[in-house]
Amino acid sequence: MNNELKTMLESIIQEALKPIKEEMQTIKGEVQTLKGDMQTIKDEVQTLKGDMQTIKGEAQTIKSQVNENTQLLKAVIHRQEETDAKLDAISTDVHKLHGEINYIKEEMSDIKTTVDFTYQKTTKNELEIFKLKQN
């Protein structure tokens, strides 16, 4: 009877443990799935880290290029300011020369008038001299 009781108890325990074992198997399966999911997440995080490093490198390259472009632009602006100053100086010189040319034209006109007057006067005087010699 002892053996029978023992067998019966083992059978009852086995029957009672069966749902627990099944639940444990389900939990083990879910844990394995979670482990797989965790590994997938870790792999994706590593991929993201690599992508971030690539982006950081590209951003640094872009930043360097922007700094270089900024320096070039500043140099171009400075050169343009110098060119504008030279152009203003040339413009001032042209206006001054224009004024001097106008003054010279006026002086030449006055000289021409004086020469014309002198020519006329000389011609008149020569005519008078000629007439006086004739008489």
Secondary structure, DSSP 8 states (H G I E B T S, - for coil): -HHHHHHHHHHHHHHHHHHHHHHHHHHHHHHHHHHHHHHHHHHHHHHHHHHHHHHHHHHHHHHHHHHHHHHHHHHHHHHHHHHHHHHHHHHHHHHHHHHHHHHHHHHHHHHHHHHHHHHHHHHHHHHHHHHHHH-
